[in-house]
Amino acid sequence: LFPIVGVFLLALYISSIHSPAEIIAASQLSASMAGTVSLAWYERSPWLEIVMGVRAIVPLVLFLFFVYYVILKAKLHNKSEIIYGIFLTIIGMCIFNLGLTYGLSMLGGSLGNQLPSAFMEIPGMQGSPVYQYIVGVILALLFAWALGYGATIAEPALNALGETTEKLTNGVFKKSTLLKSVSLGVAFGIAAGVAKLMFNLPLVWMLIPAYLLAIVLTFFSTEQFVNVAWDSAGVTTGPITVPLVLAMGLGIGGAMNAAEGFGILCLASIGPIISVMATGLWAQYQDKLQTLESTQVNSSFEGQEALSI
């Protein structure tokens, strides 16, 4: 919520000091100079990914050490193991960034550029459209759905959230149930986001009904499921989902000459909130049915005992 408000406030501030014509001109100038400006060595790949990996870990580690030694005045146990683990984390983050840049991001962008050719003619792409319009649209949406489900189920953060949730709820909300419900929510959200780009739908038409439904489900759900549902939206900011979905969205937007390719992640974020709370309400309903059935069985058993006496 707060990042959304912050970006809106920044946009209002920029629009108050610059006219729309100036903003458009600056954007066009930046785009025209993108290929001509000479970048420093640390701003070029693969060094950029290595620098970003170090920058993501080292400042945080220094801050934690400062809090531990200066603020708390505590002694750190197993120091050598922790330092070794931090070193491996930095190396892993650098390699992970390189993999995202040369792997998932490139693959997502390429798929995004090619996906519209399934249902519409793309200049420069021979054989487009590959299928009839209706068939191509359905296949594109099914692909987006499958991509959202597969990317989410592979998120390390979701698996950690599932294990924690199962422990805190004493097995009421199992890890497998959370994984499936969150992945389904993200899958439908990404499919809706791709549909938004394909049919040029206003984002507000899709966001407001979805959040109204989430608020209604929040009112009827228990606190336990509400907390899990709204926290599960954070899985859409994971290191696998974000680069893949963003690259795909920008690729689709560029291929279809859309104004922009954003908006998919926000729909992917509201999807798991709705799906998890709906799953929680279904679990509550099943629990009430089992309680009612057990009560009826006990009542009939007690009645039979009374008659026999």
N, C-alpha and C positions, 0 to 999 in steps of 0.2 A: 504493500500500500504506500509506504513512505517514498520508495523510489519513483513510483508513478506520480505522486504529488510533486516531488522534486523536479522531475522532467517537465511537468506541466508549468510549474512556476518559472523554470528556466526559459521555456518557450514564450511565456507571457512577457518575461523581461526582455528577451531578444526582440520580440515583435513590437515592444514599446519604444525601443531605441533605433530600430531599423525598419524601413518600409519593406513590404513584400517584394518590390522590384529589386531592392538592394540585396535581399536574401537570395533571390533567384539568380541574380547576376554573380554573387559570390560563389554559389553552388556550381554554376556553369564554369566559372573561372577555375575553381578547384578541380573539376572533372577534366578540363582541358589541359591543365598543368600536371596531372597525375603521372603521365608517362614521360614527362620532360625533366622533372626535378630530380637532381642527383641526390640520392639518399646516402647517409653515413653508413659505415660498415655494420653498426649495431642496429640499423633500421632495415637491413636486408636479410632475407631468409638465406641460410638457416640460423644466422646469428641472432636474429630478432626473437625466435622461439626460445633460444637458450637464455637470452637476457630476460625474457618474460618469465621463464621458469625460475630463475634465480630471484628475480624481483618479487615473485609471488610467495616465496618461502622465507628468504633471509630476513626481511623487515619484521615479519610476524614472529620469527624465532627470537630475534633480538629483543622485541617488546616483551615476549614471555619471560625471557631470562631477566630482563630489567625488573619486571613485577616480582619474579620469584626471589631474586637476590636483594634488591633494593627496597621494594615495598613490603614484602612479607618477611624479609631477612631469614630465609630458610636455606637449608642445605639440600642440594640436589643429589639424590641417590642414583646409583647406576649411571653415572655421568658418561662413561665411555660408550655404553650401549645406546644411550639417547643421542649422543653426537654421531655415532655410526648410523643410527636410523635417520637422523636429519640429513646426513650426507646422501644416503640412498634416496630419500625423498626428493632432494634437489635434482639428482641425476634422473630419477624417474619422471619428475615433472618436465624436465627439458626434453626427454625422449617422447613423453606423451604429447607435448606441444608440437613436436616435429611430426608425430604420427597424425595428429589432427589436421595440420596444415597440408601435408602431402597425401593424406588418406581420406578421412571422413569428409572434410570440408570440400576437397576437390571432387569427391564422388557425389556428395550432395548437390554441389553446384552443377555438375554435369548432368545429373538426373533431372534437376530442376529445369535446365535448358531444354532437355529432350522430352520431358513429360508432356508439354502441350502439343507436341507433334502427334500424339496419339489420337487427338480429336479435332485439330485445326491445322491449317497450312502455315508452316513457318518458313519465311524467306531464307533460302540458303540450305534448307534441309530437303534432300531428295526423298520422294516417296511419302511426304506428309500431305494429308493426314493418313496415319497408318490404318485406322479403323473408321467406321461410321461415327458420326458425332455422338450419338447416345451411347454406343458401345465404348468409345474412347473416353468419354466423361466418366462412365461407371468404372472402367479399369483404372483411370487416374485416381479417382477417389478411393478405390480399394487399395491401390498401391500406397497412398498417403496413410490410410488406416493401418495397413500392415507395417509400414515404416514406423509409425508412432508406437505401435504395440511392441515391436521388436527392440526399438531403441530404449524404451522405458524399462522393459523387463531386464535389460542388460545394465541398468544404472546401478553402480555400487551403493549410492546413497539410499536407493529404494530397498535394497536387501537389508541394509543396516536398520532402516526404519521399520521394516517388517519384523525383524528379530526383536527389536526393542518393544514394539507394540504388542507382540505375542507375550512377552514377559510381563509387561505392565498390566495387561488385561487378563492375566492368568489363563491364557489359552482361549479366551472367548473370541477374540479376533485373531485368527491364525495368520501366520506369515504368508502362506500361499493365497489365502483369500484377499489379503491386502495387495499383494503383487498383481493378482489378476484384475481386481477392481480398479486400481490406479492405472494400470496399463490400458485397460479398456477405456477409461475416461480420457487419457491422453490421446489414444488412437482416434476416438470420435472427435476430440477437440482439434487435432491436426487435420483430419478430414474436413471439418467445418472451415478451418482456416484456408485450406487449399480451395474449397468451394468459394470462399469469399474472393480470392484472387481470380478464379476462373470466371465468375459471374459479376465481378466488380461490385460486390455488395458493400454497403457502408458498415464499418465495424461496429458502430453503436447499435445497429439493429440486432446484432448477434450477441453483444456483450450484456446489454441491459436485461433482456429476458433470462439469460443464463444466470446472472448474478441475483436476479429476483427469485429464481427457482432455488438457488443456493441458500438465500436468506430464509425462504419458507422451510426448506429442509432443515436448516439450522434450528429453527423454532421448534420443530417437532422431534428432533433427534436428542439423544442424551448427551451430556457433557463429554463423556468418554469418546464417543464417535465423532463429535464435532471437532474436538482437538486434533484427532488423528486425521480427519478429512482435510481441514484447512492446512495442517502441516504437510500433508502429502502433495500439495501444490508445489512445494519447493523442489520436487524431483524434476520438474520441467526446467530447472536452471542447472541441471547436472552437466558434467563435462562431455557427455556423449550426445545428449539430446539437443543442446543449444547449438553447437556448430553445425550439426547435420541438418537440423530443421531450418536454421537461419540461411544456410547456403542454399538449401532447396527452395525456400521461399523467395530469396533474391533471384535465383535462377528462373523460377516460374514468372516472377514479375518482369524480369528483363525480356524473356522470350515473348511474353504477351503484351509488351509495351504498357504495363500497368504503371500507375503513378509511383508505387513503391511495393516492396515485397514483404513488408512487416505485417504483424497482426496475428501470425499463426501461433506464436508462443503464448500470447495472452489467452487465446481460446483453449490452447492445450493446458493452461494452468487451471482454468475453471472446470474443465472436464473431470479430473480426479476428485475434486471437492464434491461434485454432484454424485459421482458414481460411488464413492466411499460412504457418503451419508445415506444414499439409497440402499447400499448393501447393509449398513447398520440398521436401518429401519426394517429391512427384511429379516435380519437376524433377531431383532426384538420381537417381530411378529411371530416368527417360528418358536421363540422361547415362550411367548405367552400361550401359544397353542399347546406346546408340550406341558406347560404348567396346568392348563385347563384340563387336558386329557388325563394327567396323573391325578388331579383332584377328583374328577369324575370316577376314575377307576377305584380310588380309595373310598369314595362315598358308597359306591355299589358294593364293594367288599365288606364295608362296615354294616351295610344294610342286610346283606346275606348272613353275616354273623349274628346279627340281632334276631333275625327270623329263626335261625337254627336254635338259638337259646330259648 
